[in-house]
Amino acid sequence: MRLISRSALRPYVCPSCRSGAVSGRRRFASKPDQTPDIYDVVCVGGGPAGLGLLAALRASPATAHLKVALVETQDLRKARSWNLESHQFSNRVSSLTPSSVSFLQKIGAWEYLDTDRIQKYQEMKVWDGETGSRISFDSSAETSPFEDLRTVATMTENANLVRALLSRIEASGDENVSIFSNATVSSIENGADQPDGPDLSGWPVLTVSPTGPAASSAQPSRIAARLLVGADGINSPVRSFADIKTDGWDYNRHGVVATVSLSEPDQVTFPIGTRTAYQRFLPSLGGPIALLPLPNNNATLVWSTTVENAAYLKTLSPKAFIAMVNAAFRLSMTDLKYMMRMERPAASISDVEDPHESELTWRLQHTPQPSQIPPLATGIQEGSVASFPLRFRHASTYISPRVALVGDAAHVIHPLAGQGLNLGMGDVASLSNTIEYAVSHGMDVGDILTLERYTAERWAVNAKIGGACDVLHKLYNVPGNGPVAWARSLGLDVIDRLPFVKGFLMKNAEG
Ligand SMILES: Cc1cc2nc3c(=O)[nH]c(=O)nc-3n(C[C@H](O)[C@H](O)[C@H](O)COP(=O)(O)OP(=O)(O)OC[C@H]3O[C@@H](n4cnc5c(N)ncnc54)[C@H](O)[C@@H]3O)c2cc1C
């Protein structure tokens, strides 16, 4: 358990007032080595959640003056100068819900995104590969003639988002903001009540070490935080320091991702420009396959499957991989299981038709095709196939005295509903509002009573969405046509015929 000294729990006295009282003695003294640099908010982690928080604090007039720092292990200068050819796309792409988009617009980050690289979609087609039952969501049908086409979500490369957030922070000026990249937090401990300095007992004090020669020379080695925010991902050091427990399990599944090019759609969509996301649940293969649209007939693939299948897919030639993606949206479970075990051809025959391609062509002739399949995958971007382990984690609370967790440090969920990063954006919106409220009401931003509001707003919401994704994963992992398959197909078919229930589900998916 994290030990908090008694002074951290007694009524708050502003440390700058305390140091002001002794400033006469300290005015000319050089700063002793052991005195850490003091910040109002220190964020560990420069992923979308950490940078989102910093951008939000800089955007609000109430919090822009706070002295804030962010520590990130990786080189954020590389993230700032990230650039890809216009026909290439990163394989880490997230579907941002309308709520996340409005938050990013509100904090002024959206205008820094390269919008030629994002893709909205208005329609979602989801079906069960085992039973064939399906559901489709069409937000364009709900759009009135006087408004822009409503979207289900906007596909955005994570790197595009990170670069935009960095630009937004940079545009807010250097004053009071320090970004230490190529720097890792190697330890965190409670500070001490220094006889000649501020009382930092109960304040987290971070030891920061450079991770390479590119680290900034101005980087302090010790930083004290009035409020320490853990945006440091699934293995959060901040969460360990605060001794916050997590529940969870590994799904024993991997998410295979890739950037895929698609053939021209067979039918013209109406309204013109409508784009569709496709997801087919494959219970016998361990999870769903999803194709989500990117600009110019490109798409991002997320195929959640067993570790063995993921390893198999990653070793296939591009032709065989494309054949498997097309098969996964078109063939029966039995055919797919067979193709997933086919021998891989020797490299020497890679120029001729791949056995996976011929197998698909032959089997397609004997398989009736449903109406909702995506256009054929025709190419795969070189080097874009990768896989990530899928896990569920939920912290027992998001706060502790002078500590708050956001994003994957607080919760990691199955990606089948594309909600992980969106939940992180929701956390950041809520925590930045909490800090804003505290500052404008003269409260201490690190006080547990201040932070209560944040955890109360976010914990149950995230538990509900993470839990729903977990139930869906489990429900759609029961193979065969038994009672579970019957119940889930009945559920989907009934929902598909009830416009009000569907509308309600869509509202929830939009965030
Ligand atoms: C296959 C897949 C598909 C997904 N698709 C979607 C989707 O469509 N929509 C969606 O909303 N979400 C999606 N997600 C989830 C989403 O990618 C994550 O939720 C999101 O990226 C987490 O962001 P974060 O900033 O919280 O954490 P991270 O991106 O993990 O950032 C944490 C940062 O902390 C830094 N750090 C860690 N330790 C230290 C330390 N000691 N010192 C300094 N820095 C440190 C790390 O270097 C890292 O940069 C998907 C996930 C997967 C696996």
The ligand as an SDF file (V2000), in Angstrom:
LIG
                    3D

 53 58  0  0  0  0  0  0  0  0999 V2000
   -5.5320   -3.7390  -32.4580 C   0  0  0  0  0  0  0  0  0  0  0  0
   -6.0590   -2.5300  -31.7450 C   0  0  0  0  0  0  0  0  0  0  0  0
   -7.0090   -1.7100  -32.3620 C   0  0  0  0  0  0  0  0  0  0  0  0
   -7.5470   -0.5990  -31.6960 C   0  0  0  0  0  0  0  0  0  0  0  0
   -8.4880    0.1680  -32.3170 N   0  0  0  0  0  0  0  0  0  0  0  0
   -9.0550    1.2030  -31.6500 C   0  0  0  0  0  0  0  0  0  0  0  0
  -10.0980    1.9990  -32.2490 C   0  0  0  0  0  0  0  0  0  0  0  0
  -10.5330    1.7680  -33.3770 O   0  0  0  0  0  0  0  0  0  0  0  0
  -10.6370    3.0200  -31.5110 N   0  0  0  0  0  0  0  0  0  0  0  0
  -10.2080    3.3060  -30.2560 C   0  0  0  0  0  0  0  0  0  0  0  0
  -10.7550    4.2350  -29.6470 O   0  0  0  0  0  0  0  0  0  0  0  0
   -9.2050    2.5950  -29.6750 N   0  0  0  0  0  0  0  0  0  0  0  0
   -8.6230    1.5530  -30.3290 C   0  0  0  0  0  0  0  0  0  0  0  0
   -7.6310    0.8340  -29.7360 N   0  0  0  0  0  0  0  0  0  0  0  0
   -7.1370    1.2360  -28.3980 C   0  0  0  0  0  0  0  0  0  0  0  0
   -6.1800    2.4180  -28.4730 C   0  0  0  0  0  0  0  0  0  0  0  0
   -5.1550    2.1640  -29.4100 O   0  0  0  0  0  0  0  0  0  0  0  0
   -5.5700    2.6800  -27.0850 C   0  0  0  0  0  0  0  0  0  0  0  0
   -6.6170    2.7240  -26.1320 O   0  0  0  0  0  0  0  0  0  0  0  0
   -4.8300    4.0200  -27.0370 C   0  0  0  0  0  0  0  0  0  0  0  0
   -3.8200    4.0900  -27.9990 O   0  0  0  0  0  0  0  0  0  0  0  0
   -4.2190    4.2310  -25.6450 C   0  0  0  0  0  0  0  0  0  0  0  0
   -3.6500    5.5310  -25.5620 O   0  0  0  0  0  0  0  0  0  0  0  0
   -2.9460    6.0150  -24.2050 P   0  0  0  0  0  0  0  0  0  0  0  0
   -2.3990    7.3810  -24.5010 O   0  0  0  0  0  0  0  0  0  0  0  0
   -3.8320    5.8260  -23.0480 O   0  0  0  0  0  0  0  0  0  0  0  0
   -1.7490    4.9730  -23.9740 O   0  0  0  0  0  0  0  0  0  0  0  0
   -0.4620    4.6750  -24.8610 P   0  0  0  0  0  0  0  0  0  0  0  0
   -0.7000    5.0110  -26.2890 O   0  0  0  0  0  0  0  0  0  0  0  0
   -0.0520    3.2810  -24.5040 O   0  0  0  0  0  0  0  0  0  0  0  0
    0.6250    5.7110  -24.3270 O   0  0  0  0  0  0  0  0  0  0  0  0
    1.3510    5.5000  -23.1330 C   0  0  0  0  0  0  0  0  0  0  0  0
    2.6630    6.2550  -23.2470 C   0  0  0  0  0  0  0  0  0  0  0  0
    3.3290    6.2350  -21.9800 O   0  0  0  0  0  0  0  0  0  0  0  0
    4.7270    6.1330  -22.2100 C   0  0  0  0  0  0  0  0  0  0  0  0
    5.3600    5.5880  -20.9940 N   0  0  0  0  0  0  0  0  0  0  0  0
    5.1230    4.3930  -20.4130 C   0  0  0  0  0  0  0  0  0  0  0  0
    5.9190    4.2380  -19.3250 N   0  0  0  0  0  0  0  0  0  0  0  0
    6.6640    5.3780  -19.2250 C   0  0  0  0  0  0  0  0  0  0  0  0
    7.6830    5.8180  -18.3070 C   0  0  0  0  0  0  0  0  0  0  0  0
    8.0970    5.0650  -17.2890 N   0  0  0  0  0  0  0  0  0  0  0  0
    8.2340    7.0410  -18.5120 N   0  0  0  0  0  0  0  0  0  0  0  0
    7.8360    7.8390  -19.5480 C   0  0  0  0  0  0  0  0  0  0  0  0
    6.8720    7.4670  -20.4400 N   0  0  0  0  0  0  0  0  0  0  0  0
    6.3040    6.2470  -20.2820 C   0  0  0  0  0  0  0  0  0  0  0  0
    4.8190    5.1870  -23.4120 C   0  0  0  0  0  0  0  0  0  0  0  0
    6.0520    5.3320  -24.0980 O   0  0  0  0  0  0  0  0  0  0  0  0
    3.6170    5.6090  -24.2470 C   0  0  0  0  0  0  0  0  0  0  0  0
    3.9420    6.5520  -25.2500 O   0  0  0  0  0  0  0  0  0  0  0  0
   -7.0890   -0.2880  -30.3810 C   0  0  0  0  0  0  0  0  0  0  0  0
   -6.1240   -1.0930  -29.7550 C   0  0  0  0  0  0  0  0  0  0  0  0
   -5.6200   -2.2080  -30.4220 C   0  0  0  0  0  0  0  0  0  0  0  0
   -4.6110   -3.0910  -29.7240 C   0  0  0  0  0  0  0  0  0  0  0  0
  1  2  1  0
  2  3  1  0
  2 52  2  0
  3  4  2  0
  4  5  1  0
  4 50  1  0
  5  6  2  0
  6  7  1  0
  6 13  1  0
  7  8  2  0
  7  9  1  0
  9 10  1  0
 10 11  2  0
 10 12  1  0
 12 13  2  0
 13 14  1  0
 14 15  1  0
 14 50  1  0
 15 16  1  0
 16 17  1  0
 16 18  1  0
 18 19  1  0
 18 20  1  0
 20 21  1  0
 20 22  1  0
 22 23  1  0
 23 24  1  0
 24 25  2  0
 24 26  1  0
 24 27  1  0
 27 28  1  0
 28 29  2  0
 28 30  1  0
 28 31  1  0
 31 32  1  0
 32 33  1  0
 33 34  1  0
 33 48  1  0
 34 35  1  0
 35 36  1  0
 35 46  1  0
 36 37  1  0
 36 45  1  0
 37 38  2  0
 38 39  1  0
 39 40  1  0
 39 45  2  0
 40 41  1  0
 40 42  2  0
 42 43  1  0
 43 44  2  0
 44 45  1  0
 46 47  1  0
 46 48  1  0
 48 49  1  0
 50 51  2  0
 51 52  1  0
 52 53  1  0
M  END
$$$$
